[in-house]
Amino acid sequence: MKRKIVVAAYVLEIEGDIEPKLRGPYKNTDARDRAAKRLRAKDRVQENGIFALDLMKSGKVRAWAYSA
């Protein structure tokens, strides 16, 4: 089974669900996830969308929403 290797980990924040901001790259996915939690804590009314974004070794990009 091929392992999917993350080359760079980012947080994609969509302010007010309108303005995109790419944050990172972070050293690893754990650091990225901690940064996302800090962003969510600052956004108490949850106006902004916060997504994980990874650049893979294959050149592909994968993005997904954080749950809860």
QUIRA-V288359 format. One line per field, one symbol per residue. ss: DSSP state (a for helix, b for strand, c for the rest). phi: phi as a letter, one per 20 degrees, with the letter a starting at -180 (. if undefined). A space follows every 10 residues. Layout:
BEGIN
ss: ???
phi: ???
END
This chain:
BEGIN
ss: cccccbbbbb bbbbbcccbb bbbbbbccaa aaaaaaaaaa aaccccccbb bbbbbbcccc bbbbbccc
phi: .feeeeebdc ddddfllcdf cedpfdgbff ffffffffff ffefelfdec cecdeegfnf dccbefel
END
